[in-house]
Structures are given as C-alpha cells and as structure tokens.
Amino acid sequence: MTYLLEQDITGHIGLQKYLCTISWRNGHLIMDEPESVEGKALGPDPYSTLLASLAGCTLSTLRMYIDRKGWVIPEINITLNATQETGDELTTTITRSITFSTEITTEQKERLLIIANKCPVSKILKGNIIINTKL
C-alpha cells in the first residue's frame, strides 16, 4: 500500500474545549469550533478545513491546466459551502462556484468544469471512502 502523504498527519487536543493542533510534514494548524458551539474560533473548524482542502486542490488543478494550455487567466476564485440532509442515510451536498478575473470562452468553461471535477480531492470525496480506526 502506498500512502498519499509522505508523513502522517497528527493531531492533539488538551483540556481547552475543541482547540486542536494538527501537524503535517513541516507545519502546524490550529483548529477550533466557532463560539456558537462553545469553541473560541481560534482556527478553522473541521468542516471549513475539509472545504478548504477541496478549494485548494481545485484552484491548484485549474491553475496547472490553464498554465499548460497557455491561457491568459490571471485569477481564479472559488466559493464553497455544504448542506446536509438526513433520511435513510446522511447526504452531504457541496456547492462549489468558480469564477475568473477575465472573460473565458464557452469551450474553456466546459473544459475547466471537467478539470475541476478531476482534482484529486474531488475524486476522493466522490469516491468510496473507508475509514479504518483503531484504538
């Protein structure tokens, strides 16, 4: 089995309610819940972090493709949010809106939509996810 990351992501929480420190290969991220649920809002909450991963992956994938094509599109902007519905099973819908700082053709729009959906994090979220947990 080959892991996606060279090093594991690690996390720690102490006694301060919801304040987590997440570490990766060469940095740290503070995660916290908003004050509305008794956090201190010192960092992004887990939902924001998940959507930020999709945003970063989408933007990077689009930039790579646009640059390879030699298209002049100076800026790419993205907005994401999510809703959840419970029924027989939980359904999460992520809304992703991408805009550009310059006009693009219909053909470019069609191609960039395909590329956005091919970003690696999109593929993970749309795929079959298994979480193996041990204590």
Stockholm file with secondary structure:
# STOCKHOLM 1.0

chainA/1-135         MTYLLEQDITGHIGLQKYLCTISWRNGHLIMDEPESVEGKALGPDPYSTLLASLAGCTLSTLRMYIDRKGWVIPEINITLNATQETGDELTTTITRSITFSTEITTEQKERLLIIANKCPVSKILKGNIIINTKL
#=GR chainA/1-135 SS CCCSSSSCCEEEECSSTTCEEEEETTEEEEECCCGGGTCCCSSCCHHHHHHHHHHHHHHHHHHHHHHHHTCCCCCEEEEEEEEEEESSSEEEEEEEEEEESSCCCHHHHHHHHHHHHTSHHHHHHHSCCCCCCCC
#=GC SS_cons         CCCSSSSCCEEEECSSTTCEEEEETTEEEEECCCGGGTCCCSSCCHHHHHHHHHHHHHHHHHHHHHHHHTCCCCCEEEEEEEEEEESSSEEEEEEEEEEESSCCCHHHHHHHHHHHHTSHHHHHHHSCCCCCCCC
//
